[in-house]
Amino acid sequence: MRNSLSETPTINKPSFKEAFLFWLKLGFISFGGPAGQIGIMHEFLVDQKKWISDKKFLHALNYCMLLPGPEAQQLATYIGWLLHGTIGGLVAGIFFVLPSVFILLGLSIAYVLFGKIAWVVALFYGLKPAVVAIVILALIKIGKKSLLSLFHYVIAALSFIGIFFFDIPFPYLIIGAVLLGWLGKKILPNLFNQKQGGAQKQSDESGYYLHSGSNIPGTGFSTKRLVLQVAMALLLWVAPFAFFYTSTGQVFWQQLALFFTKAALVTFGGAYAVLPYVAQVTVEKFNWLSNLQMIDGLALGETTPGPLIMVLAFVGFMAGYHHFQNSVLMGSLGLFLTTYYTFLPCFLFILAGAPIIEKTQDNPQVKALLSIVTAAVVGVILNLTIYFALAVVAPQKSISNIDYFSLAWIVVSFVAMYRFKIGMITWIGVSALAGFMHYLFTNYIF
C-alpha cells in the first residue's frame, strides 16, 4: 500500500528572481491595510505557490504582531528571510514600501503645488469600498486559520470588546490574552483542543516548501551575528547625523530623526494606534503641519499601496516643506528621512529576532500561547475592519449621511471576490474605474 504522503508533489525552493518579482509586485498591489496585505500574501504564498504552510505563516505572523511597526511589512521581511536569507529579507521588506514611498512623494508634491487633488479622490472613490471588502475577506480567511477552539473564539471576542468599547491599548490586550491563555491551560489542560486532529494538520503541511518541520540552513541563532546586526543598525541610525552637522537646519533634522524613531518604537497595534500621538506632537508642538493637512495626509495614505504608517512620510514631507519656506526639495528629503527612520527598526527586529523565534516553533507551550496572541489579533483586525468600513460608508459619522454608493460597492465587491472568485488585482482596477465613472456622472452629467 502506497504512503499517501509520498503522493504529495514536492514543492521546490522558489528562485530568488521569482521571489523578487513577487515582492516587487506586492509593493504596488498591497492595498487594504495590514489585513488586506496579509490576505494577499497568504493567497499567493500559501494557497497558490505553496512556498510556506499555514502553520509556518501564522507562526511568523504571531511574532510580527507582537512587534512595534507595520506587521505586514515585517511579515514580508520574515518570509523573505526564510526563503533567501538576509538579502531575501531586505529585498522583501524594502520593496514592500518602496513603491508607496515614490507614489506618496508624487502625491505630496502635487498636494502642495496644486491644492486639492480631485483626480486622486475620483480615481480612488470606488477603491475604498473595495478595500473594505478585501479586508473582510482577509478577516474571514485569517479567522478560519487562527480560531482553532472555543477558547480562541472567546479570546477574539474579548479582544474586540476591549478595543472597540473600552479603547484598551493593543499591548495590554496581548498581555491580557497571554495571561488568560496561561491560566486557562493550567486550570483546564484540554482548553486548546483544536477542531482538526494532528494527523490532518501534518498531512496539510507536507505539500509546502516551508513548513513547521523544515530544516532551513542559516536560520540558527548566533550571538556573534546578533551583536553584528545590532551594531550595524546603530551605525545606520547614526550615519545621517553626519549630514545634519554639515547642513542648515541641523536642529530640525535631529528633531525629525529622533521623533520618528520614537514613533516607530511605540507603533504597537498598527498605524491607527500611533497616529493620534503623531498628530498631537507634530501639529500642536512642532507646528509642522495643520490639523486639516494631517487629515489630508491620512486620506492619501489610505489611497496608496503599502502600510498605512506611510502617512508618517507625508508628515515628514510637510515638515521639511514648511520649515524651509515651501521647499519641495527639503520636503522630499524630509519624506525620505522619515521613511528611513520609521522602518529601520523593523529590519532589526526581524533579522535579529527571527532566528530566536524559529527555535520556538516546536515548543508546544510557546505555540499554544502564540495561538492565543493570534486569536486576540483577530479581534483587533475586526475592530479595524469596522473602523475602516464606517469611515468609508459614514465619513460624517451620521446615519442620515450614509454614502449609499460606497455601501453598495462593498457588497458588490465582496460578492464578486468571494462568490465569483474574481482576483483582487482585477477588482481593484474595476473599482477604481467605477469610482471615476461615478465622479463623471455626478459632476458633469447630472
C-alpha positions in Angstrom: 0.0 0.0 0.0 1.4 3.4 -1.0 2.0 6.1 1.6 -0.4 9.0 1.0 2.3 11.4 1.9 4.5 10.1 -1.0 1.8 11.1 -3.4 2.1 14.8 -2.5 4.1 16.7 -5.1 7.4 18.1 -4.0 7.5 21.9 -3.9 10.9 23.2 -5.0 12.5 26.2 -3.5 11.5 29.4 -5.4 14.3 31.1 -7.2 15.5 34.4 -6.0 14.2 36.0 -9.2 10.8 34.6 -8.8 10.5 35.7 -5.2 11.9 39.2 -6.1 9.2 39.7 -8.8 6.5 38.8 -6.2 7.9 41.2 -3.6 8.1 43.9 -6.3 4.5 43.3 -7.4 3.3 43.2 -3.8 4.6 46.7 -3.2 2.3 48.0 -5.9 -0.8 46.0 -5.0 -0.7 45.9 -1.2 -3.9 47.8 -0.6 -6.3 47.2 2.3 -4.2 47.9 5.3 -2.5 45.1 7.3 -5.4 42.7 7.0 -5.7 43.1 3.2 -1.9 42.9 2.8 -1.6 39.8 4.9 -4.5 38.4 2.9 -2.7 39.0 -0.4 0.5 37.4 0.9 -1.5 34.4 2.2 -3.3 33.9 -1.0 -0.1 33.9 -3.1 2.5 32.4 -0.8 0.2 29.7 0.9 -2.7 29.0 -1.4 -1.2 29.5 -4.9 2.5 28.9 -4.8 2.7 26.8 -1.6 6.0 28.3 -0.6 5.0 28.3 3.0 2.4 26.4 5.0 -0.4 27.9 7.1 1.3 26.9 10.4 4.6 28.4 9.4 2.9 31.6 8.0 0.9 32.1 11.2 3.9 31.4 13.4 5.8 34.2 11.7 2.7 36.4 11.9 2.3 35.8 15.6 5.8 37.2 16.2 5.3 40.2 13.9 2.0 41.1 15.7 4.0 41.4 18.9 6.4 44.0 17.5 6.1 47.7 17.1 5.8 48.7 13.5 3.8 47.6 10.4 3.2 43.9 10.9 2.5 43.2 7.2 5.9 44.7 6.1 7.6 42.8 8.9 5.9 39.5 7.9 7.1 40.0 4.3 10.6 40.6 5.7 10.4 37.4 7.8 9.2 35.2 4.9 11.8 36.7 2.6 14.5 35.9 5.2 13.2 32.3 5.5 13.3 31.9 1.7 16.6 33.5 0.8 18.4 34.7 4.0 19.3 38.2 4.9 19.3 39.5 1.3 15.9 37.9 0.8 14.5 39.6 3.9 15.9 43.0 2.9 14.5 42.8 -0.6 11.1 41.7 0.6 10.9 44.5 3.3 12.3 47.3 1.1 10.2 46.6 -1.9 7.1 46.3 0.3 7.3 50.0 1.0 9.5 51.4 -1.9 6.6 51.9 -4.5 4.4 53.6 -1.9 7.3 55.9 -1.0 7.6 57.3 -4.5 3.8 57.3 -5.1 3.3 59.2 -1.9 6.1 61.6 -2.8 4.4 62.4 -6.1 1.1 62.9 -4.4 2.6 65.1 -1.7 4.3 67.3 -4.3 1.0 67.6 -6.2 -0.7 68.3 -2.9 1.4 71.3 -2.1 1.6 72.6 -5.7 -1.9 72.2 -6.8 -4.0 72.0 -3.7 -7.0 69.7 -3.8 -6.2 66.5 -5.8 -9.6 65.9 -7.4 -8.4 63.2 -9.8 -7.0 61.2 -6.9 -10.3 61.5 -5.0 -12.2 60.4 -8.1 -10.0 57.5 -9.0 -10.0 56.0 -5.5 -13.6 56.7 -4.6 -14.6 53.3 -5.8 -11.4 51.7 -4.5 -12.1 52.4 -0.8 -15.2 50.3 -0.5 -13.5 47.5 -2.5 -10.6 47.7 0.0 -13.2 47.2 2.8 -14.4 44.1 1.1 -10.8 42.8 0.8 -10.2 43.4 4.5 -13.4 41.5 5.3 -12.3 38.6 3.1 -8.9 38.6 4.8 -10.5 38.7 8.2 -12.6 35.6 7.3 -9.6 33.7 6.0 -7.3 34.5 8.9 -10.1 33.8 11.4 -10.6 30.4 9.9 -6.9 29.6 10.2 -6.5 31.1 13.7 -9.6 30.3 15.7 -8.9 26.7 16.4 -11.1 26.1 19.5 -13.9 27.6 21.5 -11.4 29.3 23.8 -9.8 31.0 20.8 -13.2 32.4 19.8 -13.7 33.7 23.3 -10.3 35.4 23.3 -11.0 37.0 19.9 -14.4 38.3 21.2 -12.9 39.7 24.4 -10.2 41.4 22.4 -12.7 43.0 20.1 -14.9 44.2 23.1 -11.8 45.6 24.9 -10.6 47.7 22.0 -13.9 48.7 20.4 -15.9 49.6 23.5 -13.2 50.4 26.1 -10.3 51.6 23.9 -7.8 49.3 25.7 -4.4 49.7 24.2 -3.2 46.9 21.9 -0.2 45.8 24.1 -2.5 45.4 27.1 -4.8 43.3 25.1 -2.0 41.0 24.1 -0.7 40.8 27.6 -4.2 40.0 28.9 -4.7 37.3 26.3 -1.4 35.6 27.1 -2.3 35.7 30.8 -5.7 34.2 30.2 -4.2 31.6 28.0 -1.6 30.6 30.6 -4.2 30.5 33.4 -6.7 28.6 31.2 -4.0 26.0 30.3 -3.2 25.5 33.9 -6.8 25.1 35.0 -8.1 23.1 32.0 -5.3 21.3 30.1 -7.7 20.4 27.2 -8.7 24.0 26.7 -6.8 24.4 23.5 -8.1 21.3 21.8 -8.4 22.1 18.1 -11.1 21.3 15.6 -8.7 19.3 13.4 -6.6 16.4 14.5 -2.8 16.4 14.5 -2.5 13.9 11.7 -4.6 16.0 9.4 -2.5 19.0 10.2 0.6 17.1 9.4 -0.7 16.0 6.0 -1.7 19.6 5.3 1.9 20.6 5.9 3.5 18.1 3.6 2.7 19.9 0.3 4.6 23.1 1.1 8.2 24.1 0.6 8.5 25.7 4.0 6.6 24.1 6.9 6.9 23.6 10.6 9.2 20.6 10.1 11.6 22.3 7.7 15.3 22.4 8.4 16.3 25.8 6.9 20.1 26.4 6.7 21.3 29.6 8.2 18.4 30.3 10.4 20.0 29.1 13.7 20.8 31.6 16.4 24.3 33.1 16.6 25.4 35.5 19.4 28.1 36.9 17.1 25.7 37.6 14.3 23.2 39.2 16.7 25.9 41.6 18.0 27.0 42.5 14.5 23.4 43.1 13.4 22.7 45.4 16.4 26.0 47.3 15.8 25.1 47.7 12.1 21.7 49.0 12.9 23.2 51.6 15.3 25.7 52.6 12.7 22.9 53.1 10.1 20.9 55.1 12.6 23.8 57.4 13.4 25.1 57.8 9.8 22.6 60.5 8.6 23.7 62.7 11.6 27.0 63.3 9.8 24.9 65.1 7.1 22.9 67.0 9.7 26.0 68.6 11.2 27.2 70.0 7.9 23.8 71.3 6.7 21.4 74.1 7.5 18.6 73.3 9.8 20.7 71.0 12.0 18.4 71.1 15.0 15.3 70.5 12.8 16.8 67.3 11.2 17.9 65.9 14.5 14.4 66.6 15.9 12.8 64.9 12.9 15.1 61.8 13.2 14.6 61.4 17.0 10.8 61.9 16.8 10.1 59.4 14.1 12.5 56.8 15.7 10.5 57.2 18.9 7.2 56.9 16.9 8.5 53.7 15.2 9.3 52.1 18.6 5.8 52.7 20.0 3.7 51.7 17.0 2.0 48.8 18.7 -1.3 47.8 17.2 -0.8 49.4 13.8 -0.9 52.9 12.4 -4.2 53.8 13.9 -2.7 53.3 17.4 0.1 55.8 16.9 -1.5 58.4 14.6 -3.2 60.3 17.5 0.2 60.7 19.2 1.9 61.8 15.9 -0.8 64.3 15.2 -0.7 65.8 18.7 3.1 66.3 18.6 3.6 67.4 15.0 0.6 69.7 14.9 0.4 71.2 18.3 4.0 71.1 19.5 6.2 71.2 16.4 3.7 73.1 14.1 5.0 71.1 11.1 1.5 71.0 9.6 -2.1 71.8 10.3 -5.0 69.6 11.5 -6.6 69.7 8.1 -3.3 68.8 6.4 -2.9 65.8 8.8 -6.4 64.6 7.8 -5.5 65.0 4.1 -2.3 63.1 4.7 -4.3 60.2 6.2 -6.5 60.2 3.2 -3.5 60.0 0.9 -2.0 57.2 3.0 -5.2 55.2 2.7 -5.4 55.5 -1.1 -1.8 54.3 -1.8 -0.4 50.8 -1.5 1.8 49.8 1.3 1.4 50.1 5.1 -0.8 52.9 6.4 2.1 54.0 8.6 3.4 55.6 5.4 1.3 58.6 6.4 4.2 59.5 8.6 6.2 60.1 5.4 3.7 62.7 4.4 4.1 64.3 7.8 7.9 64.4 7.2 7.4 65.9 3.8 5.2 68.7 5.2 7.6 69.3 8.0 10.6 69.8 5.6 8.4 71.8 3.2 7.2 74.3 5.8 10.4 74.6 7.8 12.4 75.5 4.7 10.0 78.1 3.3 7.9 75.9 1.0 10.9 74.0 -0.4 9.8 70.9 -2.4 13.4 69.6 -2.3 13.6 69.8 1.5 10.1 68.3 1.8 11.2 65.4 -0.3 14.3 65.0 1.9 12.0 65.0 4.9 9.9 62.3 3.4 12.8 60.0 2.7 14.4 60.5 6.1 11.1 59.9 7.8 10.7 56.6 5.9 14.3 55.7 6.8 13.9 56.1 10.5 10.4 54.7 10.6 11.4 51.3 9.0 15.0 50.9 10.2 13.9 49.3 13.5 11.6 46.9 11.6 14.5 45.2 9.8 16.5 44.9 13.1 13.6 43.3 14.9 13.1 40.7 12.2 16.7 39.9 11.1 17.9 39.8 14.7 14.8 38.2 16.3 13.6 35.7 13.7 16.4 33.1 14.5 15.3 33.1 18.1 11.7 32.7 17.2 12.5 29.9 14.8 13.7 27.8 17.7 10.3 28.1 19.4 8.2 26.6 16.7 8.3 23.1 18.1 7.7 24.2 21.7 4.1 23.3 22.5 3.8 25.8 25.3 5.1 28.7 23.2 2.9 27.6 20.2 -0.2 27.5 22.4 0.4 31.0 23.8 1.2 32.4 20.4 -2.0 30.9 19.0 -3.8 32.9 21.8 -2.0 36.0 20.5 -3.3 35.4 17.0 -6.8 34.9 18.3 -6.6 38.3 20.1 -5.3 39.9 16.9 -8.4 38.6 15.0 -10.5 40.7 17.4 -8.2 43.7 16.8 -8.5 43.2 13.0 -12.3 43.1 13.3 -12.2 46.4 15.1 -10.0 47.9 12.3 -12.4 46.5 9.7 -15.4 48.2 11.3 -13.5 51.4 11.8 -12.5 51.4 8.1 -16.0 50.5 6.9 -17.6 53.3 9.0 -15.0 55.8 7.7 -16.0 54.9 4.1 -19.7 54.5 4.5 -20.4 57.2 7.0 -17.5 59.6 6.9 -19.5 62.3 8.7 -20.5 59.7 11.4 -24.2 60.3 10.8 -26.8 57.8 9.8 -28.6 60.5 7.7 -25.4 61.0 5.6 -24.6 57.4 4.6 -22.7 57.0 1.3 -25.0 54.5 -0.4 -22.7 54.1 -3.4 -19.9 53.0 -1.1 -22.2 50.7 0.9 -23.5 49.1 -2.2 -20.0 48.7 -3.7 -18.7 47.0 -0.5 -21.5 44.4 -1.0 -20.8 44.1 -4.8 -17.1 43.7 -4.2 -17.5 41.1 -1.5 -19.8 39.0 -3.7 -17.5 39.4 -6.8 -14.4 38.3 -4.9 -15.9 35.7 -2.6 -18.7 34.2 -4.7 -17.4 34.6 -8.2 -13.6 34.4 -7.2 -12.6 37.5 -9.2 -9.0 38.3 -8.4 -8.1 41.1 -6.1 -6.0 43.0 -8.5 -8.6 42.8 -11.3 -11.2 44.0 -9.0 -9.1 46.9 -7.7 -8.9 48.1 -11.3 -12.6 47.7 -11.8 -13.3 49.6 -8.6 -11.1 52.5 -9.4 -12.8 52.8 -12.8 -16.2 52.6 -11.1 -15.2 55.4 -8.7 -14.0 57.6 -11.6 -17.3 57.0 -13.6 -19.3 57.9 -10.5 -17.4 61.2 -10.3 -18.1 62.0 -14.0 -21.8 61.2 -13.7 -22.3 63.2 -10.5 -20.3 66.2 -11.6 -20.8 66.5 -15.4 -23.9 64.6 -16.4 -26.4 65.1 -13.6 
